[in-house]
Amino acid sequence: MVVTTGKQWFGNETVISMEIGTKTHEVGIAKEIVIEFTTTDVKLYGCGSIMWQAVGRTEGDIKVSLKYAKIPAIADDLALYSINKAGPTTGTIALDATSTSYPKFTLTSTVTSDDGLATRAVTLSNVYFPGYTWASTFSEFTEQTLDGSANDYSMTEAVTGGT
């Protein structure tokens, strides 16, 4: 990864894709995404001190929250994808009340530097959403919020010009 220091970043888009059968389908664009990496740690005490002497990570989680509104028609009910592992078969998405597993999504969020000379893409893999919120406001597009978790995170950076 190229490291460009001293830049501010401007959000462009977050593409939501899903595997249905053997094909990957783009199922939406997020209006807003928040990614939070958290860990559980273990502190080791001893050596004649009351302060911890070493610390180590034992569990990690990548929390994901995204909002979207006015997205492609196939993704209008994206939240229902999160509770139907098979995805749509005929353009109709229905709740699968017998499924005990989650479908997995890939999210790719792209940002551009303030000078327009570099881009960064954050990709989250194996994202699942155990729940969602659907909101309707008078004279506005409906807005859905999905909160979930990913198990893989990568960031790539590309310089598009300048030095």
N, C-alpha and C positions, 0 to 999 in steps of 0.2 A: 504494500500500500504506500502510495506517495503521501507524505505528510506536508500539508500546506499550513504553515503557522500564521497566526494573526488574522484569520478570516472570520467573517460572520456568514451564516448560512441561511438561505431562504428556501422554505419548503415548496416543492413543486407538486408532487403527487405521491400517493401510496396505492400501488396496484395490488388487488386481492385476487389470488388465483387458487384453484382447487383442482385436484385430480378426480375425475369421474371416469371410472373404468381405467383405461390405459392412456387417456388423453388429459392434458392440462388445459383448463379453461380459465380465462380471465372472467371473474364474476363481479368485479366492482372496483370502484375508486373510492378511497377513504377521504373524507373531508378533513379529518383530524386524527392523528395517531400519537399515543404516548407509550413509550417503551421504558420499562424500569427493570434493571437487573438487580436482584437481591440475593444474598447468601445467608446461610445459617453458619455461625462460627462457633468454635470451641476455644475457650481460653484456658491455658495451662498455668497453674499457680505453683508456687514453691520456691525453693532455693533461698529460704530465709526472708522472703519479702511478702507483703500482703498484696502487692501489685502483680498483675499477670505477667508472665515471662515469655510466652509465645502464643500465637494465635493461628488457627488453621480453619479453612472452609470445609464444611461437611456436606452442604446441600446448596444448590443454586437454582434460581428460578428467573425466567424472563417473563415479566408480567406485561400484557399488551392490552391497551384499551383503544378502540377506534370508533369514530363516528362517521356516518356517511348519510348523504341526502342527494336526491335527484341523480341516481346512478342508472346504468343500463337496465333495461327491462328485465332481463334474465336474473339480475341480482336484486331486483326490487324486494324480494323476500329473502335476502341473504341470511338473515338471522335464522330462518327455518332450515337452511343448509346445515347450520350448526347443530341441529337436533335430528337430522335425517342423513345418515351416512351414505345412502345411495345417490343422493343428488337428484336432480330432475330427470325424468325419462320422457315426458311428453309435453314439457312446458309447464306442468303443474307440480308444485312442490307441496308435499303433504307431510304431516308429522308422522314419523315412524315410532309408534309407541312401544314397539317390541325391541328396539335397538338399545344395546347397552354400551356401544362404543361411539366414539366421536369421529366425524370426518376431520381431515387435516387440511389446513390452508397454508399457503406461502404468502408472505407480505413483503413487498419491496418498496421501500420509501426512498425517494430521490430528492436531494437538496442541491442547490447551486450556490456557489460563493457569491458574496456581495459584489465582487468585481466581474463576475461572469466567466472567470477563467478556470474554474475547477468545479467538479461535481462529486458528490458522495452518494453511494447507494447502500442502504442498510437492508439486509435481507434476513427475515425471520422464517425459520422452517418448522414444520410440524406444529403449527399453531392450532389450538383447539379453543372453542368458546363454549363454556358450560351454561352460559345464560346471556340474555340480551334485554335491552330496554327499547321500547318503541314509543316515540313521542310525536304528537300531532299538535301544532300550534295554528291558530286561526291565520289564514292567508299566508301560510308558509309551507314549504315542502315538508313531508314527514321526515323525521330524523331517527335513525336507529343507532344504538350504542352496543358494541360487543366488548365484553371483558373476558380475557382468557390468558393463556400461557403458551410459550414457545419453548422448544428445547435446543434450538440452535440459532446462533446470531453471527452474522459476518458483515463487515463493512469494506467496501472497495472505494477507491478514490481515483479520479482521472483528472489530469490537468489538460485543459482544452486550448490553452494559449498562454502567451507571456512567459515570465520567468518566476 
